[in-house]
Amino acid sequence: MADIFISYSRKDIAFARLLNQALSSSDLDTWIDWERIPVGEQWWNEIREAIEQSNIFMFIISRHSLGSPVCKDEINIAMQNNKRIIPIIQIGRASCRERV
């Protein structure tokens, strides 16, 4: 079981990597989908299971993730499973690097 499931838009992958590195350096186990897996039943079941088994759902908020149907579905699963949701706001490239 992962400590933290990280939900993000693919367009925010650079920030997601920085966040994942920071969490990993603090000995927190994360689950994050790095690969461009075609959307399908097996892929979605893997995502759902990872959310259900994680302790915390961390959502990277950006203009891209707010418009993502997949991110919205992930949030819904987290809410249905009463996960602690931690929002992380991405406010800009330079600012993000400074904050992580």
C-alpha positions in Angstrom: 0.0 0.0 0.0 1.3 3.4 -1.0 1.3 6.3 1.5 0.3 8.8 -1.2 -1.5 8.5 -4.6 -0.5 11.5 -6.7 -3.1 12.7 -9.2 -2.0 15.1 -11.9 -2.4 16.1 -15.6 0.2 14.8 -18.0 0.9 18.4 -19.0 2.2 18.9 -15.4 4.5 16.0 -15.4 7.7 18.1 -14.6 6.0 19.4 -11.4 4.7 16.0 -10.5 8.3 14.6 -10.8 9.6 17.3 -8.5 6.8 16.7 -5.9 7.4 12.9 -6.1 11.1 13.3 -5.5 10.5 15.6 -2.5 8.1 13.1 -1.0 10.4 10.1 -1.7 13.3 11.9 -0.1 11.2 12.1 3.1 10.7 8.3 2.9 7.1 8.5 1.8 5.9 5.8 -0.6 4.0 7.2 -3.6 2.0 5.8 -6.4 2.1 7.8 -9.6 1.2 6.8 -13.1 4.3 7.8 -15.3 3.4 5.9 -18.4 1.1 6.9 -21.2 -1.2 3.9 -20.9 -4.1 3.7 -23.3 -7.4 4.3 -21.4 -9.2 1.0 -20.9 -10.7 -1.2 -18.3 -7.4 -2.8 -17.1 -5.7 0.6 -16.8 -8.7 2.2 -15.0 -8.9 -0.8 -12.6 -5.2 -0.3 -11.7 -5.8 3.4 -11.0 -8.9 2.7 -8.9 -7.1 0.0 -6.9 -4.1 2.3 -6.2 -6.4 5.1 -4.9 -8.4 2.6 -2.8 -5.2 1.2 -1.2 -3.4 4.5 -0.6 -3.6 6.4 2.7 -3.7 9.9 1.1 -4.9 11.3 -2.2 -2.7 14.2 -3.3 -4.2 16.3 -6.2 -1.9 18.7 -8.2 -4.2 21.6 -9.0 -3.5 23.4 -12.3 -5.4 24.7 -15.2 -4.7 21.4 -16.9 -5.8 19.1 -14.1 -9.0 21.1 -13.5 -10.1 20.4 -17.0 -9.1 16.7 -17.0 -11.9 14.2 -17.0 -9.5 11.5 -15.7 -8.5 13.7 -12.8 -12.1 14.4 -12.0 -12.8 10.7 -11.9 -9.8 10.0 -9.7 -11.1 12.7 -7.2 -14.5 11.0 -7.2 -13.0 7.7 -6.3 -11.0 9.2 -3.5 -14.1 10.9 -2.2 -16.1 7.7 -2.4 -13.4 5.9 -0.4 -13.2 8.7 2.2 -9.5 9.4 1.5 -7.7 12.3 3.0 -7.3 14.7 0.1 -4.4 17.1 0.0 -4.5 19.7 -2.7 -1.2 21.0 -4.1 -1.6 24.2 -6.2 0.8 24.6 -9.1 1.1 28.4 -9.5 4.0 28.7 -12.1 7.1 26.9 -13.2 9.7 29.1 -11.3 7.5 29.3 -8.2 6.9 25.5 -8.2 10.6 24.7 -8.2 11.2 27.1 -5.4 8.4 25.6 -3.3 9.4 21.9 -3.7 
